[in-house]
C-alpha cells in the first residue's frame, strides 16, 4: 500500500503559515500594491532617484512573495498527489510526494534563516570591501579569490552586483576592492562575513612550493535609501583626487583621468571608484559609498558598541581571523565563531556559503537569546 505523507505535509504547511506571519507577508502584499500603483504613474522617471528606489523595492517584494507563493502552490500540488496516491495505491506517486516534500522542507529551512535576520538594516543592499593583509602577493591573490567567492555567491542567489573599484597588486591579485551586492537581505547575510579571513595553502608564487598563510579583511556596510539625507559631507571635509584607471600590473585601461579617489579628512576614510565611464559618475558613486561608510560609523557611535558592531578586530593577521580556509596539508573550511566546518573547500570558494552563513546567524540568535535569559 502506498505510504501517506499527509502528516508531514501538514507540518510543512504549518511552518509556511508561521513564516508568513513572521515575515509580515500580508503587510508586504499591501506594500506591493502601493508600489505597483506608484510604478504606473506617468511622471515616475521625472525623479530618477525616487524611481530607482521604487523599482528596486518593487522587485524585492515580487521576488520574496513569489518565493512564498511558490512554496504554497508546491504544497497544494503535493497534497493533491498524496491523496491520489492513497486512493490508487500508487507507490510511484507516493515516492514523488516524498521527493517533493524533501525539496519543500529544504526550501523552508532556508526560509527559516531569513526569519533570523531581525537587525535594523538586514534587508538592505550591502557594500563589501576586501583588503589584503599579511602574506604579501599570496594575500593579494587571496583578496581576489574572496571577491570571486562573494560574486559567485551573489550570482547563485540571483543578486545584482557592481564592482566600484579594484586596486591591483604589482605581481598578482588585488590590494583592495569594493563592490555592491543588491538583493533581498543582502546585508543581513553578508554582515556575518565581516572580519579577517585566513587561507593556508601551498603558495603558487613560491618557487620552492612552501606552505603560505595569508590574510584578508572583509568589511561590510549596509546601503540605506535615506543615506543622502542622513549624512552631510561638506566639501571642506573631503579631498578629491582624480587619476587614470588601470588594470592588472598597472596596465592602463583608460586614456583619461576619470577614476576618482575621495578622502574624508575628519575620519581618514578613503573610497575610490573607476568603474564608470566619466569622472562625474565615478565621483557620484564614490560619494555614495563614503556616505554609507560614514552612516555605519555613526550608527556604531550611537550604539557605543564599535568593536561588536564591526564584527571583530581590525588587525589583519595571525590570531584575528573569523574563518580559516585550509587547502594544505588537509582540506577544511572552519568558522571559528560557530565552529561549523566543511571539507569541500572548492565548493565554498565557488560561492557555496549558505551553510556557513546560516550557522553563524543561528549562533548569533542563540547567543542573544541566552544573554536575554541571563539578564531577565
N, C-alpha and C positions, 0 to 999 in steps of 0.2 A: 504493500500500500504506500502511496506517495506521502512523504513527510510534510506536515503542515508547518508553515513558518509564521502563522498568524500572530503568535505571542511576540516573536522577535520583531515583526513588522510594527506591532503596536508600541513596543518600547522605542523604536527609532522615530515613530510618528510623534510620540510624546516629547522626545528630545528636540525634534524640529520645532514643535509648538513652543517649547520653553525658550529655545534660542531666538525665535521670532519675537518673543516678549522682551528678552534681554537686549536684543539689538534694535528694539523700537521699530519694527517693520511697519506697523500701522502709521507711525509718525513720518517715516521715510516715504511711504506711498503718498501721503498728503503733500510732503515737500516736493516730491517728483511732479505732481500735478501742477504745483505752483511754478516750478521751473519750466515745465513744458509750455505753460502759458506765456511766461516771460520770453522764452526762446522763440516763440512765434510772433513776437512784436516786430513790426516793420523797421523800427529805428534802433534795434538792439545793437548793431555794429557801429552806430554813431559813437559809442563809447567802447573802444576796443578792449580796454582793461576789464570793464564790467562784463562784456560779452564773453571773454575768456573765462572769467570766474563762473559765470552761469553755465557755460557749456561743459566746463571741467566737472563741476559738481553734478550736473545732469548725467554725464557719462558714468560717474562713480556710482550714483544711485541706481542707474539702469543695470550696471554690472552686478551690484550687490543684490538687488531684488530679483534679477534673473537667476542668480545662484540659488536663492531661497525657493523661488517658484519652481525651478527645475528639479530640486530635491523633492518638493511636494508632488510634482507630477510623476516623478520616478517611483515614489512610494505608492501613488494611486495605481500605476501600472502593475507594480509587483503584487499589490493586494488583490487585484482582479486575476492576475495569473495564478496566484496561490489558491484562490477559490476554484478556478478551473482545474488546476492540477489535482485538487482534492476530489472534485466531482467526477473527474475522468480517470482518476488513479494513474496520472501521467508522471512517471518518475523523471523523465527528461525535463518537463516543465518545472517540476519541483527543484531540480538541480539548477535550472536557470534562475529561479527565485533566490536560491541560496547564494549564487554568484552575485546577482544584483544587490542582494541585501548586504553582502560584504563590501561592495563598492559604495553603497549609500552610507554604511557605518563609517567607512574610512573618510568620506567627504564630510560627514557630521563631526568626526573627530577633528578635522582641520577647521571646521566652522567654529567648534568649541574654543579653539585657540583665539579666534577673533574676539570672543566674549571676554578674554583675559586682558584685552587692550583697553584699559579704562583710564589711561593717562589723558591729561588735558589736551594734548596735541597728537595723540596716537594716530588719528585719522588723516593727518596732514601728509603732504609730499615731503621728501627728505633731500637734504643736500649732504653729500658724502665727500669728505676729503681724506686722502690717503697720503701719508708722508713716510718715506723711507727712513729707517732708524739705523741702529748698529748693524754692521755687516757689509759695508762697502758696496761693491757692484752687485753682490748677491741680494742685498737689502733692496736695491733699486729694482732688480728683477722681481723680487717678492712683491713689491708695491704694485708692479704691473700685473702680476698674477692675481693679486687681490682685486684689482679693478676688473679684470676679466671675470673673476668669480661672481662679483656682485652684479655686473651687467648681464651675465648669463642667468643668474637667479631672477633678476627682474624680468628678463625675456620669458622665462618659464611661467611666470605669474601673469604675463600679459601687461606688465607695466611699461610705461614710456620712460626713456632715459635720454639725457642730453649731457655730453661732456663739455664742460666750460673751459677747462684749462689742463694742459699737460706740460710738466717740466721734465724733459728727457735727461737721462744720465749720459755722461760722455761716452761710456762704453756700451751700456745696455740698460734697459728698464726705465723706470720713472723715479725722479727725485720726489715728485708730488703730482697729484691730480685731484681735480674737483669735478663732480658731476651731480646731476639732479635725477632723482627717481620719482616718477609721478604715477600714483595709483592708490586705490583704497588701502588705508592703514600702512602705507609705505614707511612712515616714520616709526610707527609702533613696532613693526618687525625689525627694521634696521637699527633702532635705538639699542638693541641688545648687542649689536656688533661694535659698539663704541669701546675702544680700548686698544691695547697692544696685542698684535698677533705675531706668533713666533713660528718660524719654519726651520726644520732640521733636515738636511739632505746632503748628498754628495754634490759639491759645487761644480756646475758645468763650466765655470770660469777659472778653475784651479787645474793647472797642468798636471799636478800630482794626484788629482781626484780625491782630495781630502774632504772630510765632513765639515760642513759650514752651518752655523746657526745665524739666522737673520731675523730682523725685527722690522715691523712697520706699524705705525699708528693710524687707526681708523677713527675719524671724527665725524659725528653725525648730528645735524641740527634740523629741526622742522622748518618747513616753509609755511608762513602764515599769510592768508589773504590780506589781513589788515596790517601787515608789517610796514607798508609805506607810511600809513598814518601813525603807527605806533612808535616808530623810531625816526628821530630827526638827525640828520647828518649834515651839519653846517659845512660849507665849503672850506672854511678855515681849519677844519678838523681833519681834512684829508689831503694827501699828496697823490696826484695822478701822474703816472709815468706811462709813456707810450713807447712801444718797441716793435720790432719786426717779429712776426710769428716764425717759429722754427720747428722742424721735425726732428726725428731721431738723429743723434750725433751732431746736432747743430745745423743740419741741412735746412736751408730756407724753404719755406712753403708759401711765402707771401712776399711780394716785392714792395709792399708798402708798410709803413709803421702803423698798423691797425690794432695790434694787440694792446691791451690796457692792464696796468697793474695799479691798484688803489691801496694806499697805506693809510690806516686810520691812526692818526698820530696819538690820541689820548690812550689807546689800548695797545697799539703796536700790531693790531690785526692786519694781515696782508691778504688780499684776494686778487686773482688775475683771471682774465678771460681772453682767449684768442680764437674762439670757435666761430664767432660771427664774421660777416664779410666786411663790416665797416667799424671804424673806431667808435662811432657813436653807439652802435649796437653793442659792442663789447663793453663800453663803459656802463651802459644801462644794465646789462646782465651782472657785471661785477658789483655795481651798487646794490642790486637786489640780493646777491649773495652776502655782501657785507652787512646789510640790514638784518638779514636772517641770523647771522652770527652774533650781531650786537643784541638782537632781541633775545637770543638764547642766553647770553651773558647777563642781561638784565633780569631775566626770569630767575636765574641762579642766585643773583644777589638778593632778590626779594625773598627767595626761599631760604637764604642763609645756609644752603647746602651745596656749595660749589663742587666739592670733591665728589659727593654722592651723585649729583645730577650729571656730572661729566663722565660718570661711568668708570672711574678708576684713575690711577696715576698717569701723569703725562710723560714720565721717563720712558723712552722708547728703547729699552734694553733688558738685560737679564733681571729676572725677579719681578717684572712688572706686567707680564702677559696675562691676558684673559683666556687665550686659547692657543694650543700648540698643534702644529701640523708636522708630523714626523714621517719622512719618506725613507730614512735610513737610520739605524740598522733594521727597523721594522716599520710597518705601515699602520699609522693611527692618527686620528684627529681627536683631541680631547679638550672639552671646555672645562676650564679649571674652576668655574663657579658652580655649574650644575652637575659636574662630574660625568656628563653624557659623553660617550665616546663611540667611534665607529672605525672600522678597519679599512673602509673604502675611501681612501684619501682622494683618489682621482675624481670620484663622483662628487665629492664636496667641492673640489677645485673647479668642477664643471658646473657649479651652481646649485647642487642639491643641499641646501642649507636649512630646509624647513625643520627637520628633526632637531638640529642643534638650537635653532631659534626657539622652537616650541618648548624644549626642555628648560631653557633659561627663563622664558616667560612664566612657565609653571613654577619654577623656583622662586621667582620674584613675588608671585601671588602668594605662595605658601609662606614665604618669609614675612610678607606684610601681614598676613592673617595671624601668624604666630606672634608677631610684635603687638598687634592689636589685642590679642587674647591676654598676653602677658601684662599689658598696661590696664586692662579692664579691672 
